[in-house]
Every structure is written in structure tokens, then in C-alpha cells.
Amino acid sequence: MSGARRVRRVLSGVVALAVVLGVVYGAAALLTPVPRLHIEQTLSAAVDGGWDDTLALPAAGSTALLAGSGSIVEAGDAEPRPIAGMAKLVLAHVVLDAEPLGAGGTGEAITIDQQHIERYRELDAAGARTVAVRFGQTWTRRDLLAATVIGSGNNTAELLVDEVFGGLDAYLAAARAWLDENGLSSTTVVDGTGLDPASLSTAADLARLGALSLENPALAALLESRPRTTQGGAAFADEAAFLRELGTTGLVRTYTDAAGVCVLLAITVDDETIIVAALGQPGYPAAEDAVGALLESVRTSVRPVEVVAAGQVVAIARSAWGQETELVATEGVSVSSTELDGLGLRLEAASRSTIVRGADAGSLVVETGEAEQVVRLESTSAITEPGVAWRFADPITVFERWAG
């Protein structure tokens, strides 16, 4: 074979190979899928205006506010301190845990005897809050609970301890178990009344106790109806009310020398219930001023905050061939200012290579604790298939698409 013929054959082979490679490259460039859109979330979950920024927190004692969303704000000394009659609210829970009362239930009844009269007189003479009892009266469990929680009766609290648990030791064991079960680990009770200064808690624990009280059907019913007489006609005052003119629901209002003035109350703002626990206030006038100012600040601090506006850009979708479109929210989303600390935004967008204008582009999930709000996203412009020039322009990209 001559050299010229060999050269022609080599050239023919090279040309054939080039044709084959060209066909393969062209097929890869034209037929392989183009890359998916890259979607970048641009909206941040950082929103200014949390409710704790403008609260007028008392300077004295310790304070905690618990929002219905679960957000808590604390101020002052966080160590456990004497709680005075707050211990009676613990007692009410432990009693209802041992002897539940259904709707309209009254529970077992007792007859007031001479021993009950003598203990009432003893406590009354010592200056402790009492509810008057008379020999031969009949008191149901509900009567005793109302007189203890609403009337803040120390003598009726002791009657509950004896009648339901048979004595203090059994009650204290039941109370410890109930407190542990409900996560109130900073609370210790050594009596049913709180007269003993060794009954201790923190403002944060007591705020949680207040929330549990409103969740307990029997206690919530008492706190709403606020009875001041027993079925037998015995009367007592509402000693748990505090700053009622400000729209509060009083849970506890109490005082001892060791504890100072302690109040536990609830107030509803924008359909959200806020529990306020204030311990160690130096006197009732000071407590009224400090808690009153706090409540006024709560009314302005708890408010809806818009975290996503209708039409707001939430994300940008970009193609590898240089096109992009904004993804906007189709409606606004607001949350309570008490939920901003736990706010999270999660983008959920389908994997795609193109999109038309106004198309459903996925959703933005607004997370606040265990709750979620979902808002649909749509594109503001189209991203179309790339042109032939882009498909053939970059061999590395072509072969990556073909191999991948």
C-alpha cells in the first residue's frame, strides 16, 4: 500500500470519528436534560419588635410572664423564694389530681366539727387569712376548693390536706410527684398553705402553674365563675382578684412577711392569654403600681407582627443559562410579637428546570413553635428553555449533563 493511500485512510478515519463525535455531542447537547433551577431564599426570619423589648418589668422581687405561645420573659432574682398563698394553688391541683371533679361535680362532703372551729379561730387570731366556718355546716370538695383558691382560706386548705390525703406527709409526697410530673422542678412545698417560708418557687415556675390552672377544667371553671358562697350558704370574699379594672383574671393575691406581696394573674390581649407572676413586691400599693404599669405595657407589647407581606419577594430562582425570576408570597402572614423568638421560615419549592410567569412556585412555611402557616408562592416572570447557542457553548457542561 502506498503512503498516499495510507494517509487517505487515516484521514478518512479521523473524519469518520469526528462525525461520530459530532453526532454524539450534538445529541448530548440537544437531548440531555438541562440543569434544575437554583432557588435561593432571600427572606430572613429575623424580625425586630419582640414583645420583651418594651415591657415595663418591676424592679423589685422577681417577675415572669408566660405567653400563650409558650414564650416566657423573666426579670429579677431567678432563685426560688417564699411563695406564701401560691402554695394553695399547688394544693388545688394535687387535690384535683387525686379526686377529679367533672363538670358541675361537687365531690365528697364533710361536716364542720369542733376541731375545725378551733383551728379556724387559731389561724384567725394569728392574722392568717381564713374563711369562717360554723359548727354543723356541710362543705363539699368544690366548696373547700373555692374557699381555698378564691377565698385564700388557710383553714380550708388544711381541711383539704386532711380530708383528701389523711395528713401532711401523704400530701407532700403527692405534691412532689405532681410537681415533678408537670416540670415544676424549682417548686418545693412543705405545707398546703404557704404560711411556712420553706415553701419556695420561682416566678417562672409559678407562671407555668398559672397556665396549668387555666387548662384544668375544674379550676378554670372556678376562676371564671368565682363563687363566693358554698352550697350550704357560707360566704367568703374574693381574695384572689387583683387589678380587676384592668381586665385581669386573678389567680392568687397573697402576702407573708417572708414572701412579701405575691400575685398571679392572667390577662388576654389580642386573643392571647398572658400569665403574670410577680413575687416579693414590697407592699400592696407598690405591687399595684408595678404590676399595673407592667400590664399597661403588655397591652402595647403583645400585638400582631407581619412577617411576610402579600407580593413580597421570598426567593429568587436562577437558571444556569442566565435567566432568573422572583418568587413572591400570594398573601401576607402575621404572628404574635410573643412568637418572634421562635420564628422560622422554610422554603418548599419543587425541583424544576423552567417556569412560566404566575406559576405555582411552591410555598413558604412560617413556623412558630408547634404551629405552622403556609403561604403559596408564584413566579413574577418566566424562565424558558435555553437556546441552541447555550446548549452547544460549553462542552464540559454538555458532557456533565450527558453523564449525569
C-alpha positions in Angstrom: 0.0 0.0 0.0 1.4 3.4 -1.0 2.0 6.1 1.6 -0.7 8.3 -0.1 -3.3 5.6 0.3 -2.4 5.2 4.0 -2.7 8.9 4.6 -6.2 8.9 2.9 -7.3 6.1 5.1 -6.1 7.8 8.2 -7.8 11.0 7.2 -11.0 9.1 6.4 -10.9 7.5 9.8 -10.3 10.8 11.5 -13.2 12.4 9.6 -15.5 9.5 10.5 -14.5 9.7 14.1 -15.1 13.4 14.1 -18.5 12.9 12.5 -19.4 10.3 15.2 -18.2 12.5 18.0 -20.1 15.5 16.5 -23.3 13.4 16.3 -22.8 12.2 19.9 -22.0 15.8 21.1 -25.0 17.2 19.2 -27.3 14.6 20.7 -25.9 15.2 24.2 -26.3 19.0 23.7 -29.8 18.9 22.3 -31.4 15.9 24.1 -30.0 15.7 27.6 -31.9 17.5 30.4 -30.8 21.0 31.3 -29.9 21.7 34.9 -32.5 22.4 37.6 -33.2 25.9 38.7 -31.2 27.1 41.7 -33.6 28.6 44.2 -32.3 30.9 46.9 -34.4 32.1 49.8 -34.0 35.8 50.3 -36.4 36.5 53.2 -34.9 36.3 56.6 -36.6 35.1 59.8 -35.0 37.9 61.8 -37.8 40.3 62.6 -37.5 43.2 65.1 -40.1 44.0 67.7 -40.2 41.2 70.1 -42.7 41.7 73.0 -40.0 41.8 75.7 -38.4 44.9 74.2 -41.0 47.3 75.7 -42.3 45.6 78.8 -42.2 47.7 82.0 -40.8 44.9 84.2 -40.9 45.6 88.0 -37.6 46.5 89.6 -38.3 44.7 92.9 -38.7 41.0 93.6 -38.9 38.6 90.7 -41.3 38.5 87.7 -42.2 36.2 84.9 -44.6 36.5 82.0 -45.7 33.5 80.1 -47.5 33.9 76.7 -50.0 31.5 75.3 -47.4 30.9 72.5 -45.0 29.5 75.2 -42.7 32.5 75.1 -41.5 33.5 78.6 -39.9 36.7 79.9 -38.2 36.8 83.3 -36.8 39.7 85.4 -35.3 40.0 88.8 -33.9 37.2 91.1 -34.4 33.8 89.5 -33.7 31.8 92.6 -36.6 30.1 94.5 -38.1 32.3 97.1 -41.1 32.1 99.6 -44.4 32.0 97.8 -47.0 32.5 100.6 -50.5 31.5 99.4 -49.3 30.5 96.0 -48.9 27.1 97.7 -52.7 26.8 97.9 -52.9 26.7 94.1 -50.4 23.8 94.1 -52.7 22.1 96.7 -55.8 22.6 94.5 -54.0 20.9 91.6 -52.9 18.0 93.7 -56.3 17.6 95.2 -57.9 17.5 91.7 -55.3 15.1 90.6 -56.2 12.7 93.4 -60.0 13.4 93.3 -61.0 14.8 89.8 -64.2 16.8 89.7 -66.3 16.6 86.5 -68.3 19.4 85.1 -70.7 20.5 87.8 -69.3 18.0 90.2 -69.1 18.8 93.9 -67.2 15.8 95.3 -67.5 14.3 98.8 -68.9 16.4 101.7 -67.7 16.9 105.3 -69.4 18.3 108.3 -67.7 21.0 110.3 -66.9 19.8 113.8 -65.5 21.5 116.9 -61.9 20.7 115.9 -62.4 22.6 112.7 -63.8 25.5 114.5 -60.9 25.7 116.9 -58.3 25.6 114.1 -60.2 28.3 112.3 -60.1 30.5 115.4 -56.4 29.8 116.0 -55.4 30.8 112.5 -57.7 33.9 112.5 -56.2 35.1 115.8 -52.7 34.7 114.3 -53.7 37.1 111.5 -53.7 34.5 108.7 -56.4 34.6 106.1 -59.3 32.4 107.0 -62.8 31.6 105.8 -65.4 31.5 108.5 -66.9 28.1 109.3 -69.7 27.2 111.7 -70.4 24.0 113.6 -72.5 21.6 111.7 -72.1 23.1 108.3 -71.7 20.9 105.3 -68.8 21.6 102.9 -68.3 19.8 99.6 -64.9 19.3 98.0 -65.8 22.0 95.5 -66.7 24.4 98.4 -63.4 23.8 100.0 -61.5 24.3 96.7 -63.4 27.6 96.0 -62.8 28.9 99.6 -59.1 27.9 99.3 -58.4 29.3 95.8 -60.8 32.2 95.6 -61.1 32.9 99.4 -57.5 32.1 100.1 -58.6 30.3 103.3 -55.7 28.8 105.2 -58.1 26.8 107.3 -59.9 25.4 104.3 -56.5 24.5 102.8 -55.7 22.5 105.9 -59.1 20.8 105.7 -58.4 19.7 102.1 -55.0 18.2 103.1 -56.6 16.2 106.0 -59.7 15.1 104.2 -58.2 14.2 100.8 -54.7 12.9 101.9 -55.2 12.0 105.5 -52.4 14.2 106.7 -49.5 16.4 105.6 -46.9 13.7 104.9 -49.1 12.0 102.3 -50.0 15.3 100.8 -46.3 16.4 100.5 -45.4 13.1 98.7 -48.3 13.5 96.3 -47.4 17.2 95.7 -43.7 16.3 94.9 -44.9 13.7 92.4 -47.3 16.1 90.8 -44.7 19.0 90.6 -42.1 16.7 89.0 -44.7 15.3 86.5 -45.5 18.8 85.4 -42.0 20.0 85.1 -42.1 22.5 88.1 -38.7 21.4 89.4 -37.9 24.7 91.1 -41.0 24.5 93.3 -41.0 23.0 96.8 -43.9 22.9 99.2 -43.7 21.9 102.8 -47.3 22.8 103.7 -50.7 23.3 102.0 -51.0 27.0 102.9 -47.6 28.6 102.2 -47.5 30.1 105.7 -44.2 28.2 106.1 -41.5 30.2 104.4 -39.8 27.0 103.3 -42.5 26.6 100.6 -40.5 28.0 97.7 -40.7 28.6 94.0 -39.6 30.8 91.1 -41.7 33.3 89.2 -41.2 31.2 86.0 -42.5 28.1 87.7 -45.5 29.9 89.1 -46.3 31.4 85.6 -46.4 27.9 84.3 -48.6 26.9 87.3 -51.0 29.7 86.3 -51.1 28.3 82.7 -51.8 24.8 84.0 -54.6 26.2 86.2 -56.4 27.7 83.2 -56.0 24.4 81.3 -57.6 22.4 84.2 -61.4 22.3 83.6 -62.4 22.3 87.2 -60.0 25.1 88.2 -60.8 27.1 85.1 -64.5 27.0 85.9 -63.9 28.2 89.4 -61.6 31.0 88.3 -64.2 32.1 85.7 -67.3 31.8 87.9 -65.5 33.0 91.1 -68.1 31.6 93.6 -68.2 33.4 97.0 -70.7 31.2 98.7 -70.9 27.5 99.4 -73.8 25.2 98.7 -74.7 25.5 102.4 -74.7 29.3 102.3 -71.3 30.1 103.9 -69.8 33.2 102.4 -66.2 34.4 101.7 -64.6 37.2 99.9 -62.7 37.1 96.5 -59.2 37.4 97.8 -57.5 36.3 94.6 -58.7 39.3 92.5 -56.1 41.8 91.6 -56.4 44.9 89.4 -59.7 43.6 88.0 -60.4 47.0 86.5 -57.6 46.3 84.0 -59.3 43.2 82.8 -57.3 40.6 84.7 -58.3 37.2 86.0 -56.8 36.9 89.5 -55.4 33.5 90.4 -53.6 34.4 93.6 -53.1 37.5 95.7 -51.2 36.8 98.8 -48.7 38.1 101.4 -46.5 37.0 104.2 -43.6 38.8 105.9 -41.1 36.3 104.3 -42.6 36.3 100.8 -43.8 39.9 100.5 -46.7 40.6 98.2 -47.1 37.9 95.5 -49.6 37.9 92.7 -50.5 35.5 89.9 -52.9 36.6 87.3 -53.9 36.3 83.6 -54.8 38.9 81.0 -55.9 38.5 77.5 -54.5 40.7 74.7 -55.3 40.1 71.0 -56.8 36.8 71.8 -53.6 35.6 73.6 -53.6 34.9 77.3 -50.6 36.2 79.2 -49.8 34.8 82.7 -48.1 37.2 85.0 -46.3 36.1 88.2 -44.8 38.8 90.5 -43.1 37.7 93.7 -41.5 39.7 96.5 -43.2 43.0 96.0 -42.6 45.3 99.0 -46.3 46.1 99.7 -49.7 46.2 98.1 -49.5 49.8 96.9 -46.1 49.2 95.3 -47.4 45.9 93.8 -50.4 47.7 92.3 -48.2 50.4 90.8 -45.6 48.0 89.4 -47.9 45.3 88.1 -50.3 47.9 86.8 -47.5 49.5 84.7 -46.5 46.1 83.6 -50.0 45.2 82.4 -50.3 48.5 80.5 -47.0 47.7 78.7 -48.3 44.2 77.9 -51.3 45.7 76.1 -49.0 47.5 73.7 -46.2 44.9 73.5 -48.4 42.0 72.6 -49.5 42.6 69.0 -49.6 41.0 65.6 -46.4 41.4 63.5 -46.4 40.9 59.8 -43.5 38.7 58.8 -44.5 38.2 55.2 -46.4 40.7 53.1 -48.6 39.9 50.1 -46.4 40.3 47.0 -43.2 40.3 49.0 -40.2 38.6 47.4 -39.4 35.5 49.3 -36.8 33.8 47.0 -35.0 34.1 43.6 -35.0 31.2 41.1 -32.0 31.3 38.7 -31.1 29.1 35.7 -27.6 28.1 34.7 -28.1 29.9 31.4 -28.6 33.3 33.0 -32.4 33.7 33.4 -34.0 34.4 36.8 -37.4 35.2 38.4 -38.6 36.4 41.7 -40.9 34.1 43.8 -43.4 36.2 45.8 -45.9 35.5 48.5 -49.5 35.4 47.4 -50.8 36.6 50.8 -49.5 38.1 54.0 -48.7 36.2 57.2 -48.7 37.7 60.7 -47.7 36.2 64.0 -47.9 37.4 67.6 -45.0 39.5 68.8 -44.6 36.9 71.5 -43.7 34.3 68.9 -40.8 36.1 67.2 -38.0 34.4 69.2 -39.1 31.0 67.9 -39.9 32.2 64.3 -38.7 30.0 61.5 -39.2 30.3 57.7 -38.9 27.2 55.5 -38.9 27.3 51.7 -40.6 24.3 50.0 -40.1 24.6 46.2 -40.4 21.8 43.6 -37.3 20.9 41.6 -37.8 22.2 38.0 -35.8 23.5 35.0 -38.3 26.0 33.7 -41.2 28.0 35.0 -43.9 30.2 33.5 -45.0 33.6 34.8 -47.6 33.4 37.6 -47.0 29.7 38.1 -47.3 28.0 41.5 -43.7 28.0 42.6 -44.0 26.2 45.9 -44.7 27.6 49.4 -43.1 29.3 52.4 -43.8 27.7 55.7 -43.9 30.1 58.7 -43.1 28.1 61.8 -43.8 29.4 65.4 -43.3 26.7 67.9 -45.5 23.8 67.0 -47.7 25.8 64.8 -47.3 26.4 61.0 -48.8 28.8 58.5 -48.3 28.0 54.8 -48.4 30.7 52.1 -48.3 29.9 48.3 -45.5 31.4 46.2 -45.7 32.4 42.5 -43.2 33.5 39.9 -43.1 37.0 38.6 -41.6 36.1 35.2 -40.8 33.1 33.1 -37.7 31.0 32.8 -37.6 29.3 29.4 -35.6 26.5 27.9 -32.0 27.6 26.9 -31.2 28.4 23.3 -29.1 26.3 21.0 -26.1 28.5 21.5 -26.0 27.8 25.3 -26.6 24.1 24.8 -23.5 23.8 22.5 -21.4 26.5 24.1 -19.7 24.6 26.9 -18.6 21.0 26.2 -17.8 20.4 29.9 -21.4 21.3 30.8 -22.8 19.2 28.0 -20.9 16.1 29.0 -21.7 16.6 32.7 -25.5 16.7 31.7 -25.0 13.6 29.5 -23.0 11.7 32.1 -25.3 12.7 35.0 
